[in-house]
Amino acid sequence: MAGECSPKGRQTMMFDRLIALSQEKSSEKRRDLLVLISELFTDGAENYTDAETRLFGDILCRLVDQVSVDVRAQFSEQMAPLSCTPHAVALRLAWDEELSVSGVMLEQSDVLTDVDLRNIAGSLSQGHLLAITRRKELSEMVTQVLAERGNAEVLEGVTRNERARFSDLGLKRLATRSLDYPKILKALSKRADMPAERLARAIAAFDAEARTKLENLVAASPDFAALLVNEAAGIARQQKQELEKEITSLVRRIGQRLSTLDEAIDAFARDDRLDAVAELLVQVSGLEESHIANVLNHDNGYGIAVVCRSLSIGDKAYLKLSQLRAKHLRLEAAAIDAWLANYAEIDRQAADRALYFHRMRMAVLNAEKR
């Protein structure tokens, strides 16, 4: 096989050999045919039309399926660095379950797209994911999947790849998972594109369990962990103040009939802002923040149904809110159907009674604390 793509040269003299080899069915002859056709392709790749390149790709893919693992591995190693490799061939080799075949393609091929890499990273083994972490560049789309599925070795690999880029969501997931591997979290904090403020913003969005893990790291690495905890706490307070100010202004507009509660919920659902919905419900209902957080994040739909019905939230807005909750709770569509059915059964009077008793109970509890 040629080491690099070059103009047409030896094609004519290959035709007789191609015809002879195509009639042979042994594995050895299949290997020879694969070698010969790949040479024929790479020798003239610059001059082939898109249709001709696709045809070569189809033929090479068929031959790849007929040769041994060792032959596929050798073929992959020689095709991976080439920018002229047909996309179908690169994809077939990259999806190979044998890491000796797919690893080099995943690591080196510029032909593979971000969508290709995302799909492979979402399905194949940790070894395949590790090979992807060694690429010269990694997009936010790919690193998010690696942060979600990778084991400790993969997480460390993607963290130490200086050309890897992270979305805010991918960074949050990587930081959360790195809490179980403190050295990875430290490596993450030392990246040039990861100033303390950006990492702290990700940490500020941690759930209670993740926050507890981070705080436990203070004992193991006081300076590092304490810095992140303090910065995250400050950012969280600032974000909370900004959110409260935004919602206060929105509630004022609703009171002036310049907007409606249903419209606000629909807009926040479209923007995937469950935190904004929570603050909105706190301000318009007068209920405790902890209660709203609990009913929003509980897979039982009764609590949030009572709150929403008491506020006369319409069915369409409640559907949007249910879809948003299901997304954050990672629940199937069946949960949404159950919540909607439950909402239909609750009337305004029943909801008001339920919240009246809730407020009375909280008043008693608060009095006992004093």
C-alpha positions as CSV (number, residue, x, y, z in Angstrom):
1,M,0.0,0.0,0.0
2,A,1.2,3.5,-0.7
3,G,2.4,5.6,2.1
4,E,0.7,8.7,0.8
5,C,-1.7,9.7,-1.9
6,S,-0.1,10.4,-5.3
7,P,-1.2,10.8,-8.9
8,K,-2.2,7.9,-11.1
9,G,0.8,5.8,-12.1
10,R,0.6,2.0,-12.2
11,Q,-3.1,1.5,-12.7
12,T,-3.0,0.0,-16.2
13,M,-0.6,-2.8,-15.2
14,M,-2.7,-3.6,-12.2
15,F,-5.9,-4.5,-14.1
16,D,-4.8,-8.0,-15.1
17,R,-3.9,-8.8,-11.5
18,L,-7.2,-7.4,-10.3
19,I,-9.2,-9.6,-12.6
20,A,-7.3,-12.7,-11.6
21,L,-7.5,-11.9,-7.9
22,S,-11.2,-11.1,-8.0
23,Q,-11.9,-14.7,-9.1
24,E,-10.0,-16.2,-6.1
25,K,-11.9,-16.7,-2.8
26,S,-9.1,-17.7,-0.4
27,S,-8.4,-15.4,2.6
28,E,-4.9,-14.8,1.3
29,K,-6.1,-13.8,-2.1
30,R,-8.7,-11.5,-0.5
31,R,-5.8,-9.8,1.4
32,D,-3.9,-9.4,-1.9
33,L,-7.0,-7.9,-3.6
34,L,-7.5,-5.5,-0.7
35,V,-3.8,-4.4,-1.0
36,L,-4.0,-4.0,-4.7
37,I,-7.3,-2.0,-4.8
38,S,-6.1,0.2,-2.0
39,E,-2.9,1.0,-3.9
40,L,-4.9,1.7,-7.0
41,F,-7.1,4.1,-5.1
42,T,-4.3,5.9,-3.2
43,D,-2.2,6.3,-6.4
44,G,-4.9,8.3,-8.1
45,A,-7.1,9.6,-5.3
46,E,-6.4,13.3,-6.2
47,N,-8.1,12.8,-9.6
48,Y,-11.1,10.7,-8.7
49,T,-14.6,12.1,-8.6
50,D,-16.7,11.9,-5.5
51,A,-18.7,9.1,-7.1
52,E,-15.5,7.1,-8.0
53,T,-14.2,7.6,-4.4
54,R,-17.5,6.3,-3.0
55,L,-17.2,3.3,-5.3
56,F,-13.7,2.5,-4.1
57,G,-15.0,2.9,-0.5
58,D,-17.8,0.4,-1.1
59,I,-15.4,-2.2,-2.6
60,L,-12.8,-1.7,0.1
61,C,-15.4,-2.1,2.8
62,R,-16.6,-5.4,1.4
63,L,-13.1,-6.7,1.2
64,V,-12.3,-5.5,4.8
65,D,-15.2,-7.8,6.0
66,Q,-13.5,-10.8,4.3
67,V,-10.0,-10.6,5.8
68,S,-8.5,-11.4,9.2
69,V,-8.1,-9.1,12.1
70,D,-4.4,-8.8,11.5
71,V,-4.9,-7.8,7.9
72,R,-7.6,-5.3,9.0
73,A,-5.2,-3.9,11.6
74,Q,-2.4,-3.4,9.0
75,F,-4.8,-1.8,6.5
76,S,-6.2,0.5,9.2
77,E,-2.7,1.6,10.2
78,Q,-1.8,2.5,6.7
79,M,-5.1,4.3,5.8
80,A,-5.6,6.2,9.1
81,P,-3.1,9.0,8.4
82,L,-4.4,9.7,4.9
83,S,-6.8,12.5,4.2
84,C,-8.0,10.8,1.0
85,T,-9.3,7.7,2.8
86,P,-13.0,7.2,1.8
87,H,-15.3,8.1,4.6
88,A,-17.0,4.7,4.5
89,V,-13.7,2.9,4.9
90,A,-12.6,5.1,7.8
91,L,-15.9,4.6,9.5
92,R,-16.0,0.9,9.0
93,L,-12.5,0.5,10.5
94,A,-13.3,2.9,13.4
95,W,-16.3,0.9,14.3
96,D,-14.4,-2.4,14.4
97,E,-14.8,-4.0,17.8
98,E,-11.1,-5.2,17.6
99,L,-9.1,-2.3,19.1
100,S,-6.1,-3.3,17.1
101,V,-8.1,-2.3,14.0
102,S,-10.1,0.7,15.2
103,G,-7.6,2.3,17.7
104,V,-5.3,3.9,15.1
105,M,-8.2,5.1,13.0
106,L,-9.9,6.7,16.0
107,E,-6.7,8.3,17.1
108,Q,-5.4,9.6,13.8
109,S,-8.0,9.9,11.0
110,D,-9.1,13.4,10.0
111,V,-11.8,11.9,7.8
112,L,-14.0,11.0,10.8
113,T,-16.4,13.7,11.8
114,D,-17.4,14.8,15.2
115,V,-20.7,13.1,14.8
116,D,-18.9,9.8,13.9
117,L,-16.7,10.1,17.0
118,R,-19.7,11.0,19.3
119,N,-21.6,8.0,18.1
120,I,-18.6,5.6,18.5
121,A,-17.8,7.1,21.9
122,G,-21.4,6.5,23.0
123,S,-21.4,2.8,22.0
124,L,-18.0,1.1,22.1
125,S,-15.5,0.0,24.8
126,Q,-13.4,2.1,27.1
127,G,-10.4,1.2,25.0
128,H,-12.1,2.8,22.0
129,L,-12.8,5.9,24.1
130,L,-9.2,6.1,25.3
131,A,-8.0,6.0,21.7
132,I,-10.3,9.0,20.9
133,T,-8.8,10.9,23.8
134,R,-5.4,10.8,22.0
135,R,-6.6,12.7,18.9
136,K,-4.9,16.0,18.0
137,E,-8.2,17.9,18.6
138,L,-11.5,17.1,20.4
139,S,-14.7,19.1,20.0
140,E,-17.2,19.9,22.8
141,M,-19.6,17.4,21.2
142,V,-17.1,14.5,21.7
143,T,-15.6,15.5,25.1
144,Q,-19.1,15.6,26.5
145,V,-19.7,11.9,25.7
146,L,-16.2,11.0,27.0
147,A,-16.9,12.8,30.3
148,E,-20.2,10.9,30.5
149,R,-19.1,7.4,29.7
150,G,-15.4,7.3,30.3
151,N,-13.6,5.4,33.1
152,A,-10.8,6.9,35.2
153,E,-8.2,6.4,32.5
154,V,-10.4,8.0,29.8
155,L,-11.3,10.9,32.1
156,E,-7.6,11.5,32.7
157,G,-6.8,11.1,29.0
158,V,-9.3,13.7,27.9
159,T,-8.4,16.1,30.7
160,R,-4.7,16.0,29.8
161,N,-5.4,16.5,26.0
162,E,-4.4,20.1,25.7
163,R,-6.4,20.5,22.4
164,A,-9.6,19.2,23.9
165,R,-12.5,21.7,24.2
166,F,-15.3,21.5,26.7
167,S,-18.8,22.9,26.8
168,D,-20.1,24.2,30.1
169,L,-22.3,21.1,30.3
170,G,-19.4,18.8,29.5
171,L,-17.1,20.6,32.0
172,K,-19.7,20.2,34.7
173,R,-20.0,16.5,34.0
174,L,-16.3,16.0,33.9
175,A,-15.8,17.9,37.1
176,T,-18.6,15.9,38.8
177,R,-17.1,12.6,37.8
178,S,-13.6,13.8,38.7
179,L,-14.7,14.1,42.4
180,D,-14.0,10.3,42.6
181,Y,-10.5,10.9,41.2
182,P,-9.0,13.9,42.8
183,K,-5.8,13.9,40.6
184,I,-8.0,14.3,37.6
185,L,-9.8,17.3,39.1
186,K,-6.4,18.8,39.9
187,A,-5.3,18.3,36.3
188,L,-8.5,19.9,35.1
189,S,-7.8,23.0,37.2
190,K,-4.4,23.4,35.6
191,R,-5.5,23.5,32.0
192,A,-4.9,26.7,30.2
193,D,-8.5,27.0,29.2
194,M,-9.8,26.2,32.7
195,P,-9.3,29.3,34.9
196,A,-10.4,28.9,38.5
197,E,-13.5,31.0,37.8
198,R,-14.8,28.8,35.0
199,L,-14.2,25.6,37.0
200,A,-15.9,27.1,40.0
201,R,-18.9,28.0,37.9
202,A,-19.3,24.4,37.0
203,I,-18.9,23.4,40.6
204,A,-21.5,26.0,41.7
205,A,-24.1,24.0,39.8
206,F,-23.3,20.7,41.6
207,D,-26.1,18.9,43.3
208,A,-26.0,18.2,47.0
209,E,-24.2,14.8,46.7
210,A,-21.4,16.3,44.5
211,R,-21.0,19.3,46.9
212,T,-20.5,16.9,49.8
213,K,-17.8,15.0,47.8
214,L,-16.0,18.2,47.0
215,E,-16.1,19.4,50.6
216,N,-14.6,16.0,51.6
217,L,-11.6,16.8,49.4
218,V,-10.6,19.7,51.6
219,A,-9.0,17.2,54.0
220,A,-7.1,15.5,51.2
221,S,-6.0,18.7,49.5
222,P,-6.9,21.7,51.6
223,D,-5.5,24.5,49.4
224,F,-6.9,23.3,46.2
225,A,-10.3,22.1,47.3
226,A,-10.9,25.0,49.7
227,L,-10.2,27.4,46.8
228,L,-12.7,25.7,44.6
229,V,-15.3,25.5,47.4
230,N,-15.0,29.2,48.3
231,E,-15.0,30.4,44.7
232,A,-18.0,28.1,43.9
233,A,-19.9,29.4,46.9
234,G,-19.3,33.0,45.9
235,I,-20.4,32.3,42.3
236,A,-23.4,30.4,43.5
237,R,-24.5,33.3,45.7
238,Q,-24.0,35.7,42.8
239,Q,-26.0,33.5,40.4
240,K,-28.8,33.2,43.0
241,Q,-29.0,37.0,43.4
242,E,-29.1,37.5,39.7
243,L,-31.8,34.9,39.3
244,E,-33.9,36.3,42.1
245,K,-33.7,39.8,40.5
246,E,-34.7,38.4,37.1
247,I,-37.7,36.6,38.5
248,T,-38.8,39.5,40.7
249,S,-38.9,41.7,37.5
250,L,-40.9,38.9,35.7
251,V,-43.4,38.5,38.5
252,R,-43.9,42.3,38.4
253,R,-44.7,42.0,34.7
254,I,-47.1,39.2,35.4
255,G,-48.8,41.3,38.0
256,Q,-49.1,44.1,35.5
257,R,-50.6,41.6,33.0
258,L,-47.8,42.2,30.5
259,S,-47.0,38.5,30.7
260,T,-48.5,35.4,32.1
261,L,-47.3,32.6,34.4
262,D,-48.0,30.0,31.7
263,E,-45.9,32.0,29.1
264,A,-43.0,32.3,31.6
265,I,-43.0,28.6,32.3
266,D,-43.1,27.8,28.6
267,A,-40.2,30.1,27.9
268,F,-38.1,28.6,30.7
269,A,-38.9,25.1,29.6
270,R,-37.7,25.9,26.1
271,D,-34.4,27.3,27.5
272,D,-34.0,24.3,29.8
273,R,-34.0,26.5,32.9
274,L,-35.5,24.4,35.7
275,D,-33.8,26.7,38.3
276,A,-35.7,29.6,36.9
277,V,-39.0,27.7,37.1
278,A,-38.2,26.9,40.7
279,E,-37.5,30.5,41.7
280,L,-40.6,31.6,39.8
281,L,-42.8,29.1,41.7
282,V,-41.2,30.2,45.0
283,Q,-42.0,33.9,44.4
284,V,-45.6,33.5,43.1
285,S,-46.7,30.8,45.6
286,G,-44.9,32.1,48.7
287,L,-43.9,28.5,49.6
288,E,-40.5,27.6,51.0
289,E,-37.6,27.2,48.5
290,S,-36.9,23.7,50.0
291,H,-40.5,22.6,49.3
292,I,-40.5,23.8,45.7
293,A,-37.1,22.1,45.1
294,N,-38.4,18.9,46.6
295,V,-41.6,18.7,44.5
296,L,-39.8,19.6,41.3
297,N,-37.1,16.9,41.8
298,H,-39.3,14.1,43.1
299,D,-40.5,11.5,40.6
300,N,-43.9,11.5,42.2
301,G,-45.9,14.2,40.4
302,Y,-48.4,14.9,43.1
303,G,-46.6,17.6,45.0
304,I,-45.8,19.8,41.9
305,A,-49.3,19.2,40.6
306,V,-50.8,20.6,43.7
307,V,-48.6,23.7,43.5
308,C,-49.3,24.3,39.9
309,R,-53.0,23.7,40.1
310,S,-53.3,26.2,43.0
311,L,-51.6,28.8,40.7
312,S,-54.1,27.9,37.9
313,I,-51.3,26.9,35.5
314,G,-52.8,25.6,32.3
315,D,-52.5,22.1,30.9
316,K,-50.1,23.1,28.1
317,A,-47.7,24.9,30.4
318,Y,-47.8,22.0,32.8
319,L,-47.0,19.6,29.9
320,K,-43.9,21.8,29.1
321,L,-42.9,21.7,32.8
322,S,-43.4,18.0,33.0
323,Q,-41.2,17.4,29.9
324,L,-38.5,19.6,31.5
325,R,-38.7,17.7,34.8
326,A,-38.5,14.4,33.0
327,K,-35.4,15.5,31.2
328,H,-33.6,16.5,34.3
329,L,-34.7,13.4,36.2
330,R,-33.9,11.2,33.2
331,L,-37.3,9.6,33.2
332,E,-39.2,8.1,30.2
333,A,-42.2,9.5,28.5
334,A,-44.5,7.2,30.6
335,A,-43.7,9.4,33.6
336,I,-44.9,12.5,31.8
337,D,-48.2,10.7,30.9
338,A,-48.7,9.7,34.5
339,W,-48.1,13.3,35.7
340,L,-50.5,14.7,33.2
341,A,-53.2,12.2,34.2
342,N,-52.6,13.1,37.9
343,Y,-52.9,16.8,37.1
344,A,-56.2,16.3,35.4
345,E,-57.6,14.7,38.5
346,I,-56.7,17.6,40.9
347,D,-59.0,20.6,41.1
348,R,-58.2,24.1,42.4
349,Q,-60.1,23.7,45.7
350,A,-58.3,20.4,46.5
351,A,-55.0,21.9,45.7
352,D,-55.7,25.0,47.9
353,R,-56.7,22.8,50.8
354,A,-53.5,20.7,50.5
355,L,-51.3,23.8,50.5
356,Y,-53.3,25.3,53.4
357,F,-52.5,22.3,55.6
358,H,-48.9,22.4,54.4
359,R,-48.5,26.0,55.5
360,M,-50.1,25.3,58.8
361,R,-47.7,22.4,59.4
362,M,-44.7,24.5,58.5
363,A,-45.9,27.3,60.8
364,V,-46.1,24.8,63.7
365,L,-42.6,23.4,62.9
366,N,-41.1,26.9,62.7
367,A,-42.7,27.9,66.0
368,E,-41.3,24.8,67.7
369,K,-37.8,25.7,66.4
370,R,-38.1,29.2,67.9
